[in-house]
Amino acid sequence: MSSPAAVSSVRATSTPRSIHLIWKEPVSNGSRILSYNIDVGDQRPLLTVDSNTLEYDVTDLMPETVYKLVLLSCFNTFLTLLILKIALCKALGL
């Protein structure tokens, strides 16, 4: 069994206080996806999203702030990650 792939095709849109993430399920190569974890940093707790969920709203963010989001796909034997650096813009988003 080879390692699972990282989450792919991630899209992000933002408002002044939130980021909406949408992603595609990674190729599992025989491993079962348990969940997705989103690390927003900024001394916030890790966000855990159900394995059937492929989008999430990160809320309560500070306007005009750059956030480095880490999206982890958690498998029964592996963790894969995708690091996103997103500038949260004033009005319409990215």
Buried (B, 14 or more C-beta within 10 A) or exposed (E): EEEBBBBEEBEBBBBBEBBBBEBEBBBBEEBEBBBBBBBBEEEEEEBEBEBEEBEBEBEEBEEEEEBEBBBBBBBEEBEBEBEBEBEBBEEEBE
